[in-house]
């Protein structure tokens, strides 16, 4: 087929991120890590939030594209093998949307396109991730209140991974409690119950631990509102950064990039491509 002769470039990686106006640099730092791990690949970053894309263009004069636009560009450049890396914590709505986009591109593109799992998809990765995170943030006399963003629909595919997170955190450590921002068991609907549970355990200090990739708007607004609400019963705080960053975020947690890199490696394997530099 004559069209296939135009697919004459090696392989590309497309990071599929939700995006953040405030913490955009965190995603660009991740892009650099991926480039270091895959020096033979070209790496592109896409954002799924149209609001973020518009605000970055308006406020910072920076042009970014969503996944369909980015895949169209990468296909036009002639890459033979493309892996879309899902930069989402859970395999819920956002991740499923990415899969639909990739499936759509497979219909008309002659490139070999794959997509990775979301970060906390497998039981093994999720268990190791949460265990390591809990060990990093926990303090001897302080309760941990883990905040999961959540998903508004209870029948959403992948919601089992959120349920597993809550159960595992509780099983790992009696200091652990959890709720969501927008999903099942949202904080301000069950805050009195959470406070009672923490009191029964005898804790006088509580630290809020946001399970968010970046410390953007949800961090600035919601985490501080939760912290303030807890202050009527406890000495409350937001967990300190575990990296060099000013605020706590999961994108700088080493285990996050480790899983993303391993997921990319597995996706290339599924496409029949080894991790080693390809030659033609």
C-alpha positions in Angstrom: 0.0 0.0 0.0 1.5 3.3 -1.1 0.2 5.2 1.9 2.3 3.0 4.3 5.5 4.4 2.8 4.8 7.6 4.5 5.0 5.9 7.9 8.8 6.1 8.0 9.5 7.2 11.5 10.2 5.0 14.5 8.0 5.2 17.6 6.3 7.9 19.6 4.8 8.3 23.1 1.9 10.5 23.7 1.2 11.5 27.3 -2.6 11.8 27.8 -3.1 14.1 30.8 -6.1 15.9 32.2 -4.1 19.1 32.6 -3.7 22.0 35.0 -3.2 25.7 34.5 -1.5 26.0 37.9 0.6 22.8 37.8 1.3 22.4 34.1 5.0 22.2 34.8 4.5 19.0 36.7 3.3 17.3 33.5 6.2 18.8 31.5 8.6 17.4 34.1 7.0 14.0 33.6 7.6 14.4 29.9 11.3 14.9 30.5 11.5 11.8 32.6 9.9 9.8 29.8 12.3 11.2 27.3 15.2 10.2 29.5 13.9 6.6 29.7 13.1 6.4 26.0 15.8 8.4 24.2 14.9 6.8 20.9 11.2 8.0 21.1 9.6 11.3 20.4 7.4 12.3 23.3 4.3 14.5 23.0 2.0 15.8 25.8 -1.7 16.2 25.3 -4.4 17.7 27.7 -8.0 16.5 27.8 -9.4 19.5 29.7 -10.5 22.1 27.1 -10.7 24.7 29.8 -7.0 24.1 30.7 -6.1 24.4 27.0 -8.0 27.6 26.5 -6.6 29.2 29.7 -3.0 28.2 28.9 -3.4 29.9 25.5 -5.1 33.0 27.0 -3.1 33.5 30.1 0.3 32.1 29.2 0.2 32.2 25.4 1.1 28.5 25.4 -0.5 26.3 22.8 -1.5 22.7 23.7 -3.8 20.2 22.1 -6.1 17.5 23.2 -5.5 13.8 22.4 -7.3 13.6 19.0 -5.5 16.6 17.7 -2.1 15.3 19.0 -2.7 11.8 17.5 -3.6 13.4 14.2 -0.3 15.4 14.3 1.7 12.3 15.3 0.1 10.2 12.5 0.8 12.9 10.0 4.4 12.9 11.0 4.6 9.3 10.0 5.3 7.3 13.2 4.9 3.6 12.8 4.4 2.7 16.5 2.5 5.0 19.0 1.8 4.4 22.6 -0.7 6.6 24.4 0.3 6.8 28.1 -2.8 7.3 30.3 -1.8 9.7 33.0 -4.8 9.0 35.2 -4.8 7.5 38.6 -7.8 5.2 38.1 -9.3 3.4 35.1 -12.6 5.3 35.3 -14.3 7.9 33.0 -11.2 9.9 31.8 -9.3 6.7 31.0 -12.2 5.1 29.2 -12.6 8.2 27.1 -8.9 7.9 26.1 -9.5 4.3 25.1 -12.4 5.3 22.8 -10.2 7.9 21.1 -7.4 5.4 20.5 -9.9 2.8 19.2 -11.3 5.4 16.8 -7.8 6.3 15.4 -7.1 2.6 14.8 -9.8 2.5 12.2 -8.2 4.9 9.8 -4.5 5.2 10.8 -1.9 2.7 9.4 0.2 3.3 12.6 0.4 0.6 15.2 -1.3 2.3 18.2 -1.6 1.1 21.8 -2.7 2.6 25.1 -1.4 1.9 28.6 -3.3 1.1 31.8 -4.2 3.9 34.2 -1.8 4.1 37.1 -3.7 2.2 39.7 -5.2 -0.6 37.5 -3.6 -3.8 38.7 -3.9 -5.2 42.2 -0.1 -5.6 42.4 0.7 -2.0 41.4 -2.1 -0.6 43.5 -1.0 -2.5 46.6 2.7 -1.7 46.3 1.9 2.0 45.5 -0.5 2.6 48.5 1.7 0.7 50.9 4.8 2.7 50.0 2.8 6.0 50.0 1.3 5.2 53.4 4.7 4.5 54.9 6.0 7.8 53.5 3.3 10.1 54.9 2.2 8.4 58.2 3.1 9.9 61.6 2.9 8.0 64.8 0.2 10.0 66.6 -1.7 11.3 63.6 -4.7 10.0 61.6 -4.5 10.1 57.8 -7.6 11.2 55.9 -7.0 10.2 52.3 -9.1 12.2 49.8 -9.9 10.5 46.5 -11.3 12.7 43.7 -13.9 10.0 42.9 -16.4 9.7 40.0 -20.0 10.8 40.1 -21.6 7.7 38.7 -21.7 4.5 40.8 -21.8 2.3 37.7 -18.7 3.7 36.2 -16.3 1.1 34.9 -13.1 0.9 37.0 -14.8 2.1 40.2 -13.6 -1.2 41.8 -10.1 0.3 41.9 -11.4 3.1 44.0 -13.2 0.7 46.3 -10.0 -1.4 46.6 -8.0 1.7 47.5 -10.3 2.5 50.4 -10.4 -1.0 51.7 -6.6 -1.5 51.4 -5.8 1.8 53.1 -8.0 0.8 56.0 -6.5 -2.7 56.2 -2.9 -1.4 56.0 -3.1 1.0 58.9 -5.7 1.7 61.6 -4.8 5.4 61.3 -6.2 5.5 57.8 -9.6 6.9 56.9 -10.9 7.9 53.4 -13.6 9.8 51.5 -14.0 11.4 48.2 -14.5 14.9 46.7 -17.1 14.2 44.1 -17.7 10.4 44.2 -19.2 7.9 46.6 -19.0 9.0 50.3 -18.0 12.7 49.7 -16.4 14.4 52.6 -19.0 17.1 53.4 -21.8 14.5 53.4 -20.1 12.2 55.8 -17.8 14.6 57.7 -19.6 14.1 61.1 -19.3 10.3 60.8 -15.6 10.6 59.9 -14.9 12.8 62.9 -16.7 10.3 65.2 -14.6 7.4 63.8 -11.4 9.3 64.3 -12.4 10.3 67.9 -13.2 6.7 68.7 -9.7 5.7 67.7 -8.4 8.4 70.0 -6.5 10.6 67.6 -6.2 14.3 68.3 -4.3 15.1 65.1 -5.4 14.5 61.5 -3.5 15.2 58.3 -5.3 15.5 55.0 -3.7 13.4 52.2 -5.0 14.3 48.7 -4.8 11.4 46.2 -4.4 13.9 43.4 -1.7 13.9 40.6 -1.1 17.6 41.0 -1.8 20.2 43.6 -4.1 22.4 41.4 -7.5 23.9 42.1 -8.8 21.0 44.0 -5.8 21.2 46.3 -6.0 24.9 46.8 -9.8 25.0 47.4 -11.1 21.7 48.6 -8.2 20.4 50.7 -8.0 23.6 52.7 -11.8 23.6 53.2 -11.6 20.1 54.6 -8.7 21.0 56.8 -10.6 23.9 58.2 -13.7 21.8 58.8 -11.6 19.3 60.8 -10.2 22.1 63.0 -13.3 22.2 65.2 -12.3 18.7 66.6 -8.7 18.1 65.8 -5.3 19.6 65.2 -5.5 19.4 61.4 -3.0 19.8 58.6 -2.4 19.0 55.0 0.3 16.4 54.5 3.7 17.9 53.7 5.4 17.4 50.3 7.4 14.2 50.1 9.5 15.7 47.3 11.3 19.0 46.7 8.0 20.6 45.6 6.1 23.2 47.7 2.9 21.2 47.9 2.1 17.5 48.2 1.2 15.8 44.8 1.4 12.3 43.5 3.0 13.2 40.1 6.3 13.8 41.9 6.0 10.6 43.9 8.7 8.3 42.4 6.4 5.3 42.3 4.0 7.2 40.0 6.5 7.7 37.1 7.8 4.2 37.7 4.4 2.7 37.0 3.8 4.9 34.0 7.2 4.0 32.5 6.5 0.3 33.1 3.1 0.6 31.6 4.6 2.2 28.4 7.1 -0.7 28.3 4.3 -3.2 28.5 2.3 -1.5 25.8 5.3 -1.5 23.4 5.6 -5.2 24.1 1.9 -5.7 23.2 2.7 -3.9 19.9 5.6 -6.3 19.3 8.3 -3.8 20.1 11.0 -4.3 22.7 12.2 -1.7 25.2 15.6 -1.5 23.4 16.2 1.1 20.8 14.7 0.0 17.5 16.5 0.0 14.2 15.2 -0.2 10.7 
